[in-house]
Amino acid sequence: MLNFKEMIAMQALKAEVTIQVPENMVLVDKAEYIALKEQPELGKIWTVEDMKRELGLRKGLGWLRWLLRRNEAEIKDWCNISDLGSGKQRYRIKPSGARKWFEENALKIDWDEPLPK
């Protein structure tokens, strides 16, 4: 007869299960899913306002513009900042680059840093 400890140690179950995937769904590799998800954004350009809305950033537009200008050298592959004169600038942002950069840098950014005057 088995003692209690031996019974507990034997409480493992190996099972083979078949799960039916609904007709309107498919299983895809995660890398392929991410690539497919980004496709609707191919060829699209965001403004700073679009970026704020799409990424759910909870800072003002002025602060976000300042953050982009401050990191201009690092983000030049996905964010083009053009000087329009009179102190105005146009920001052209590639969505896939912005998503990746903010995901990688969100914890490094001091979100409480005040906007310089």
mmCIF file of the C-alpha atoms, coordinates in Angstrom:
data_MODEL
# 
_entry.id   MODEL 
# 
loop_
_atom_site.group_PDB 
_atom_site.id 
_atom_site.type_symbol 
_atom_site.label_atom_id 
_atom_site.label_alt_id 
_atom_site.label_comp_id 
_atom_site.label_asym_id 
_atom_site.label_entity_id 
_atom_site.label_seq_id 
_atom_site.pdbx_PDB_ins_code 
_atom_site.Cartn_x 
_atom_site.Cartn_y 
_atom_site.Cartn_z 
_atom_site.occupancy 
_atom_site.B_iso_or_equiv 
_atom_site.pdbx_formal_charge 
_atom_site.auth_seq_id 
_atom_site.auth_comp_id 
_atom_site.auth_asym_id 
_atom_site.auth_atom_id 
_atom_site.pdbx_PDB_model_num 
ATOM 1   C CA . MET A 1 1   ? 0.000   0.000  0.000   1.00 0.00 ? 1   MET A CA 1 
ATOM 2   C CA . LEU A 1 2   ? 1.242   3.538  -0.864  1.00 0.00 ? 2   LEU A CA 1 
ATOM 3   C CA . ASN A 1 3   ? 1.719   6.087  1.854   1.00 0.00 ? 3   ASN A CA 1 
ATOM 4   C CA . PHE A 1 4   ? 0.347   9.631  1.546   1.00 0.00 ? 4   PHE A CA 1 
ATOM 5   C CA . LYS A 1 5   ? 3.644   11.190 0.300   1.00 0.00 ? 5   LYS A CA 1 
ATOM 6   C CA . GLU A 1 6   ? 3.958   8.576  -2.444  1.00 0.00 ? 6   GLU A CA 1 
ATOM 7   C CA . MET A 1 7   ? 0.365   9.201  -3.512  1.00 0.00 ? 7   MET A CA 1 
ATOM 8   C CA . ILE A 1 8   ? 0.983   12.963 -3.767  1.00 0.00 ? 8   ILE A CA 1 
ATOM 9   C CA . ALA A 1 9   ? 4.164   12.415 -5.786  1.00 0.00 ? 9   ALA A CA 1 
ATOM 10  C CA . MET A 1 10  ? 2.219   10.286 -8.256  1.00 0.00 ? 10  MET A CA 1 
ATOM 11  C CA . GLN A 1 11  ? -0.434  12.948 -8.941  1.00 0.00 ? 11  GLN A CA 1 
ATOM 12  C CA . ALA A 1 12  ? 0.756   13.708 -12.482 1.00 0.00 ? 12  ALA A CA 1 
ATOM 13  C CA . LEU A 1 13  ? -1.474  13.343 -15.484 1.00 0.00 ? 13  LEU A CA 1 
ATOM 14  C CA . LYS A 1 14  ? -0.377  13.103 -19.077 1.00 0.00 ? 14  LYS A CA 1 
ATOM 15  C CA . ALA A 1 15  ? -3.097  13.713 -21.635 1.00 0.00 ? 15  ALA A CA 1 
ATOM 16  C CA . GLU A 1 16  ? -3.389  14.281 -25.337 1.00 0.00 ? 16  GLU A CA 1 
ATOM 17  C CA . VAL A 1 17  ? -6.183  16.690 -26.145 1.00 0.00 ? 17  VAL A CA 1 
ATOM 18  C CA . THR A 1 18  ? -7.650  17.764 -29.460 1.00 0.00 ? 18  THR A CA 1 
ATOM 19  C CA . ILE A 1 19  ? -9.084  21.265 -29.539 1.00 0.00 ? 19  ILE A CA 1 
ATOM 20  C CA . GLN A 1 20  ? -11.277 22.336 -32.429 1.00 0.00 ? 20  GLN A CA 1 
ATOM 21  C CA . VAL A 1 21  ? -10.326 25.763 -33.800 1.00 0.00 ? 21  VAL A CA 1 
ATOM 22  C CA . PRO A 1 22  ? -13.423 27.673 -34.947 1.00 0.00 ? 22  PRO A CA 1 
ATOM 23  C CA . GLU A 1 23  ? -13.806 28.069 -38.722 1.00 0.00 ? 23  GLU A CA 1 
ATOM 24  C CA . ASN A 1 24  ? -13.396 31.856 -38.530 1.00 0.00 ? 24  ASN A CA 1 
ATOM 25  C CA . MET A 1 25  ? -10.042 31.639 -36.677 1.00 0.00 ? 25  MET A CA 1 
ATOM 26  C CA . VAL A 1 26  ? -6.534  30.369 -37.417 1.00 0.00 ? 26  VAL A CA 1 
ATOM 27  C CA . LEU A 1 27  ? -3.429  29.727 -35.355 1.00 0.00 ? 27  LEU A CA 1 
ATOM 28  C CA . VAL A 1 28  ? -0.358  31.676 -36.491 1.00 0.00 ? 28  VAL A CA 1 
ATOM 29  C CA . ASP A 1 29  ? 3.199   32.060 -35.285 1.00 0.00 ? 29  ASP A CA 1 
ATOM 30  C CA . LYS A 1 30  ? 3.646   35.130 -33.027 1.00 0.00 ? 30  LYS A CA 1 
ATOM 31  C CA . ALA A 1 31  ? 6.248   36.738 -35.323 1.00 0.00 ? 31  ALA A CA 1 
ATOM 32  C CA . GLU A 1 32  ? 3.925   36.333 -38.298 1.00 0.00 ? 32  GLU A CA 1 
ATOM 33  C CA . TYR A 1 33  ? 1.021   37.770 -36.275 1.00 0.00 ? 33  TYR A CA 1 
ATOM 34  C CA . ILE A 1 34  ? 3.040   40.871 -35.385 1.00 0.00 ? 34  ILE A CA 1 
ATOM 35  C CA . ALA A 1 35  ? 4.089   41.334 -39.017 1.00 0.00 ? 35  ALA A CA 1 
ATOM 36  C CA . LEU A 1 36  ? 0.482   40.968 -40.178 1.00 0.00 ? 36  LEU A CA 1 
ATOM 37  C CA . LYS A 1 37  ? -0.728  43.375 -37.506 1.00 0.00 ? 37  LYS A CA 1 
ATOM 38  C CA . GLU A 1 38  ? 1.722   46.045 -38.690 1.00 0.00 ? 38  GLU A CA 1 
ATOM 39  C CA . GLN A 1 39  ? 0.704   45.733 -42.357 1.00 0.00 ? 39  GLN A CA 1 
ATOM 40  C CA . PRO A 1 40  ? -2.305  48.078 -42.141 1.00 0.00 ? 40  PRO A CA 1 
ATOM 41  C CA . GLU A 1 41  ? 0.160   50.765 -41.041 1.00 0.00 ? 41  GLU A CA 1 
ATOM 42  C CA . LEU A 1 42  ? 2.507   50.251 -43.999 1.00 0.00 ? 42  LEU A CA 1 
ATOM 43  C CA . GLY A 1 43  ? 2.733   53.487 -45.935 1.00 0.00 ? 43  GLY A CA 1 
ATOM 44  C CA . LYS A 1 44  ? 0.864   55.444 -43.264 1.00 0.00 ? 44  LYS A CA 1 
ATOM 45  C CA . ILE A 1 45  ? 2.384   58.443 -41.559 1.00 0.00 ? 45  ILE A CA 1 
ATOM 46  C CA . TRP A 1 46  ? 1.327   59.644 -38.120 1.00 0.00 ? 46  TRP A CA 1 
ATOM 47  C CA . THR A 1 47  ? 1.262   63.117 -36.675 1.00 0.00 ? 47  THR A CA 1 
ATOM 48  C CA . VAL A 1 48  ? 2.208   63.585 -33.023 1.00 0.00 ? 48  VAL A CA 1 
ATOM 49  C CA . GLU A 1 49  ? -1.512  63.617 -32.220 1.00 0.00 ? 49  GLU A CA 1 
ATOM 50  C CA . ASP A 1 50  ? -2.005  60.285 -34.050 1.00 0.00 ? 50  ASP A CA 1 
ATOM 51  C CA . MET A 1 51  ? 0.952   58.799 -32.157 1.00 0.00 ? 51  MET A CA 1 
ATOM 52  C CA . LYS A 1 52  ? -0.424  59.964 -28.809 1.00 0.00 ? 52  LYS A CA 1 
ATOM 53  C CA . ARG A 1 53  ? -3.850  58.454 -29.536 1.00 0.00 ? 53  ARG A CA 1 
ATOM 54  C CA . GLU A 1 54  ? -2.640  55.172 -31.075 1.00 0.00 ? 54  GLU A CA 1 
ATOM 55  C CA . LEU A 1 55  ? -0.024  54.476 -28.394 1.00 0.00 ? 55  LEU A CA 1 
ATOM 56  C CA . GLY A 1 56  ? -2.197  55.682 -25.507 1.00 0.00 ? 56  GLY A CA 1 
ATOM 57  C CA . LEU A 1 57  ? 0.413   58.195 -24.338 1.00 0.00 ? 57  LEU A CA 1 
ATOM 58  C CA . ARG A 1 58  ? -0.816  60.293 -21.432 1.00 0.00 ? 58  ARG A CA 1 
ATOM 59  C CA . LYS A 1 59  ? 1.230   63.416 -22.003 1.00 0.00 ? 59  LYS A CA 1 
ATOM 60  C CA . GLY A 1 60  ? 0.432   66.673 -23.762 1.00 0.00 ? 60  GLY A CA 1 
ATOM 61  C CA . LEU A 1 61  ? 1.319   67.217 -27.404 1.00 0.00 ? 61  LEU A CA 1 
ATOM 62  C CA . GLY A 1 62  ? 3.920   69.862 -26.502 1.00 0.00 ? 62  GLY A CA 1 
ATOM 63  C CA . TRP A 1 63  ? 5.679   67.477 -24.114 1.00 0.00 ? 63  TRP A CA 1 
ATOM 64  C CA . LEU A 1 64  ? 5.679   64.685 -26.697 1.00 0.00 ? 64  LEU A CA 1 
ATOM 65  C CA . ARG A 1 65  ? 7.103   67.026 -29.367 1.00 0.00 ? 65  ARG A CA 1 
ATOM 66  C CA . TRP A 1 66  ? 9.816   68.037 -26.908 1.00 0.00 ? 66  TRP A CA 1 
ATOM 67  C CA . LEU A 1 67  ? 10.599  64.360 -26.190 1.00 0.00 ? 67  LEU A CA 1 
ATOM 68  C CA . LEU A 1 68  ? 10.876  63.611 -29.912 1.00 0.00 ? 68  LEU A CA 1 
ATOM 69  C CA . ARG A 1 69  ? 13.143  66.643 -30.540 1.00 0.00 ? 69  ARG A CA 1 
ATOM 70  C CA . ARG A 1 70  ? 15.319  65.656 -27.590 1.00 0.00 ? 70  ARG A CA 1 
ATOM 71  C CA . ASN A 1 71  ? 15.805  62.178 -29.075 1.00 0.00 ? 71  ASN A CA 1 
ATOM 72  C CA . GLU A 1 72  ? 15.911  63.259 -32.729 1.00 0.00 ? 72  GLU A CA 1 
ATOM 73  C CA . ALA A 1 73  ? 19.268  61.598 -33.510 1.00 0.00 ? 73  ALA A CA 1 
ATOM 74  C CA . GLU A 1 74  ? 18.110  58.271 -32.064 1.00 0.00 ? 74  GLU A CA 1 
ATOM 75  C CA . ILE A 1 75  ? 14.691  58.237 -33.756 1.00 0.00 ? 75  ILE A CA 1 
ATOM 76  C CA . LYS A 1 76  ? 15.630  59.622 -37.178 1.00 0.00 ? 76  LYS A CA 1 
ATOM 77  C CA . ASP A 1 77  ? 14.807  56.292 -38.876 1.00 0.00 ? 77  ASP A CA 1 
ATOM 78  C CA . TRP A 1 78  ? 11.126  56.582 -37.974 1.00 0.00 ? 78  TRP A CA 1 
ATOM 79  C CA . CYS A 1 79  ? 10.521  60.252 -37.124 1.00 0.00 ? 79  CYS A CA 1 
ATOM 80  C CA . ASN A 1 80  ? 11.236  63.135 -39.468 1.00 0.00 ? 80  ASN A CA 1 
ATOM 81  C CA . ILE A 1 81  ? 11.126  66.593 -37.916 1.00 0.00 ? 81  ILE A CA 1 
ATOM 82  C CA . SER A 1 82  ? 11.021  69.385 -40.524 1.00 0.00 ? 82  SER A CA 1 
ATOM 83  C CA . ASP A 1 83  ? 11.483  73.055 -39.690 1.00 0.00 ? 83  ASP A CA 1 
ATOM 84  C CA . LEU A 1 84  ? 8.655   75.083 -41.254 1.00 0.00 ? 84  LEU A CA 1 
ATOM 85  C CA . GLY A 1 85  ? 9.973   78.461 -40.109 1.00 0.00 ? 85  GLY A CA 1 
ATOM 86  C CA . SER A 1 86  ? 8.526   80.813 -37.506 1.00 0.00 ? 86  SER A CA 1 
ATOM 87  C CA . GLY A 1 87  ? 9.492   78.263 -34.832 1.00 0.00 ? 87  GLY A CA 1 
ATOM 88  C CA . LYS A 1 88  ? 7.067   75.652 -36.202 1.00 0.00 ? 88  LYS A CA 1 
ATOM 89  C CA . GLN A 1 89  ? 7.946   72.086 -37.051 1.00 0.00 ? 89  GLN A CA 1 
ATOM 90  C CA . ARG A 1 90  ? 6.237   69.222 -38.840 1.00 0.00 ? 90  ARG A CA 1 
ATOM 91  C CA . TYR A 1 91  ? 6.560   65.719 -37.403 1.00 0.00 ? 91  TYR A CA 1 
ATOM 92  C CA . ARG A 1 92  ? 6.195   62.749 -39.761 1.00 0.00 ? 92  ARG A CA 1 
ATOM 93  C CA . ILE A 1 93  ? 6.177   59.506 -37.788 1.00 0.00 ? 93  ILE A CA 1 
ATOM 94  C CA . LYS A 1 94  ? 6.396   55.930 -39.050 1.00 0.00 ? 94  LYS A CA 1 
ATOM 95  C CA . PRO A 1 95  ? 3.993   53.907 -36.839 1.00 0.00 ? 95  PRO A CA 1 
ATOM 96  C CA . SER A 1 96  ? 6.019   50.679 -36.622 1.00 0.00 ? 96  SER A CA 1 
ATOM 97  C CA . GLY A 1 97  ? 9.153   52.547 -35.521 1.00 0.00 ? 97  GLY A CA 1 
ATOM 98  C CA . ALA A 1 98  ? 7.267   54.596 -32.943 1.00 0.00 ? 98  ALA A CA 1 
ATOM 99  C CA . ARG A 1 99  ? 5.596   51.516 -31.467 1.00 0.00 ? 99  ARG A CA 1 
ATOM 100 C CA . LYS A 1 100 ? 8.904   49.672 -31.161 1.00 0.00 ? 100 LYS A CA 1 
ATOM 101 C CA . TRP A 1 101 ? 10.827  52.649 -29.732 1.00 0.00 ? 101 TRP A CA 1 
ATOM 102 C CA . PHE A 1 102 ? 8.233   53.482 -27.083 1.00 0.00 ? 102 PHE A CA 1 
ATOM 103 C CA . GLU A 1 103 ? 7.951   49.818 -26.092 1.00 0.00 ? 103 GLU A CA 1 
ATOM 104 C CA . GLU A 1 104 ? 11.733  49.568 -25.684 1.00 0.00 ? 104 GLU A CA 1 
ATOM 105 C CA . ASN A 1 105 ? 12.149  52.931 -23.941 1.00 0.00 ? 105 ASN A CA 1 
ATOM 106 C CA . ALA A 1 106 ? 8.982   53.373 -21.874 1.00 0.00 ? 106 ALA A CA 1 
ATOM 107 C CA . LEU A 1 107 ? 10.740  52.525 -18.608 1.00 0.00 ? 107 LEU A CA 1 
ATOM 108 C CA . LYS A 1 108 ? 13.736  54.769 -19.393 1.00 0.00 ? 108 LYS A CA 1 
ATOM 109 C CA . ILE A 1 109 ? 11.618  57.866 -20.054 1.00 0.00 ? 109 ILE A CA 1 
ATOM 110 C CA . ASP A 1 110 ? 11.045  60.181 -17.094 1.00 0.00 ? 110 ASP A CA 1 
ATOM 111 C CA . TRP A 1 111 ? 7.321   60.690 -17.654 1.00 0.00 ? 111 TRP A CA 1 
ATOM 112 C CA . ASP A 1 112 ? 7.185   63.159 -14.743 1.00 0.00 ? 112 ASP A CA 1 
ATOM 113 C CA . GLU A 1 113 ? 9.883   65.418 -16.173 1.00 0.00 ? 113 GLU A CA 1 
ATOM 114 C CA . PRO A 1 114 ? 8.377   68.874 -16.665 1.00 0.00 ? 114 PRO A CA 1 
ATOM 115 C CA . LEU A 1 115 ? 8.308   70.510 -20.067 1.00 0.00 ? 115 LEU A CA 1 
ATOM 116 C CA . PRO A 1 116 ? 11.180  73.035 -20.194 1.00 0.00 ? 116 PRO A CA 1 
ATOM 117 C CA . LYS A 1 117 ? 10.116  76.660 -20.377 1.00 0.00 ? 117 LYS A CA 1 
# 
